[in-house]
Amino acid sequence: MTFEELGLEAGILEALYYMNFEKATAIQEQAIPLIMEGKDLLACAQTGTGKTGAFLLPILHQLVTKKANKTEVLIVVPTRELALQIDQELEGFSYYTNMSSISIYGGGSGEDWERQKRALKSGTQIIVATPGKLLTYINMKYIDLESIKYLILDEADRMLDIGFQDDIVNIVKALVNREQTLLFSATMPPKIKTLAKTILKDPEEIIISLSKPAAGVLQAAYLAHERQKIDLLLHLIKDKPNYKSILVFSSTKKKISEITQALKRKNENADAISSNLDQSDREKVLLSFRAKRTRILVATDVISRGIDIKDINLVINFDVPGDAEDYVHRIGRTARADTTGVAITFINEDDMYKFHKIEKLIEKEVKKLELPEFLGKGPEWSLKRNHHGGNKNRNFKRSGKPKRKFYKKKK
């Protein structure tokens, strides 16, 4: 279905035309009419399905058609990166309208604070905010909550995972004139359903490809000892000169630094991003990667969700993610929409059981490839768990005293 068939306002359609968006994705096709009808919505859709447009376009349509001149929309998101991304998409979608937006998040400079404060005081129709910073502005009475009619919670499962549940409840309670609430989540755990029952009124429900990687992702894995991973990574990247955009995910900031240094020693165009960087530096790194000036970006899960970077050719999981759901979001960075991409995971002896849980979640066995000969043999596949949650390929001594043996007394 085209966006014109969905009945969106002419200025929004013109912006979509210049952005080369013509046909709606599945989540957009289902959600847009319901939102335009004023329904509350609980929607579950994975990364890369177009869910941001699914709520931005109909809400923007409603603001434009009613000629809103106050702050009427509040979009709450878990991270500053996602707040910035949504604000950037709004700039594109609203280019031919008179609607304006502002992103509010922590970790910025004093200049960011002043810019956000000025925008809130002068008036903006849409606020995109992280929960903590939003509550700060609410307590300082910089936001007119009485005018807000539309509340959107994006990546709601992530917000609950990182401890924002109380903040969300407090925000919802403060919106006394709320008319419509939209809850978007990448997964549907029980806590999301509980939250939905609390804040939504007779909601419609949409579930799109729950916890499944996009069909265009070619998935593979290598069984590799930890000491083999760096050399394996360097080999794979050297073997793929046509891949112009590569994302490498690792579990710790220390590993990210080691991986990036190893890549740079081989003259690879690589950069790193983690919570160690301040906001302006993170934005510069992401902008360079998005513009294809940086070929390889090494990252923690800080950007596994919510960053819309198109045409990523390869995602490498240097470590198996601890949460099976995070695997879906990591590899969701490639094969966005109708494109194709490759996702490769390195599995050491301690991560095999975790990866098995991922395969159960996605209902697919990922092909295990042979290591290059120069690396030698990797670990054997085993699902026996050790005390640390991995596989039992090592010898572990139990702590504590041995059990007493009881003997029958001789008569």
Phi, psi and omega in degrees: 000139179275163178292330177295321178294334179283351173082025180289154182300150189301319181295323178292319178298321179295319178296317179298322179298314181287340176269004179065031173257121181239311183256141179283148173281174184301315181293323179292318181298324181276322187278320187303311179298321181295318180292321179293337176278353178089014182283145165289150188218136169246112185236134179240116180210139184284169176302137175091004181265358180088026185290332179298313176296332182297329177256331181292315186296311180291326178293317177298320178303315182294321179294317183292314184293330178264002177054054181296139178231010176238174175285108185244345185238131174237120178248120183251130185225160185283332188227156178296325180299317180291323177300316179295319181298314181296320178298321179294319177295322177299321178302319179291310183297327186261013187303322182260021176237177178260014182278147179229160181217163177217138175259135183237125183203162179272174174084002180272187181270175175299328177295319177299317180301313181295320179298314180296318181297316179298317181296320180293321182286324181282339176107129176213146185282331186230131175246130174245121191215153168274151188301313184298311181293323178300314180297326176300313180292325177296314180296331179273001177061037176272347184244132177275093184290336183293337182272350184282124182248337184238126176243129178234125174252114180253145185054047184298323180298321179294320180297321178290323181298325185260016167092025182263011186301312181297320178298317180297315179300318180294322179295313181300316180299329183284343183269081189287337182252023181296130180254330185214136180231133180238128180241113179249135183215149178276339179226168183232062176288166181305325183294332176289318178296324177295316178298318181300318179297330182284321190248345183260148178248116180042057187285150164279154182232133178231131176233121181240118172045057183297122173057034176236134176296154178301147185298334183278001181272119172274113185258140176207166181213155173238136171273113187220137171293156183304320182292344182268347192294316182300312181296325177295317179299312181299320179296315183295319181290320177296330183280355184231066183294338182280349179279112186269347184218112186232132176249130177242121179256134175227166190273337184227156179294326179296315179295322180302316179297316180296317181296314182297318179297320179296320178295317182293327176297334177266016178062027175278144179279090187230152175216163184239150175220132177202180180290354176292332181281146173283169189301316183296321179291321178298320179295321179296317180298314180295320179297318179295320179291318180297324181277003179067019173281334173251128183278320186238128176243125179256127191214158165272184182289006178302334179241014180292337175238148164084001178250118184268091177244114187278159171061038172282123185279324189216132171244128178243121172272096180298328174233148174290127180296147182292330180253127182301325179297325181296332176300315181299319182287323177299307185283349175290352176290337178252166181056046177288143179054241185260011182274176178241163179193175183236137177231123183237136181239136175264127184241113175270181187295335181273349187253005186294319180294321177299318181290327176299321178295325176296315180298324177294321181295315183273358178056046180202137174272121182279133183295132178262120184267155177285138175294149172304144186303323186294343180275347184081193184276145174264183179290155176278145179294128179208141181251012176286126186271141174265184184290346182260008177093358179265210179260161186266067178258001180237163178268123178242133177269136176286140177273163178096176182280150176291155179296143176289144175261137181250129181242145175287138178288139177286137177285000000 
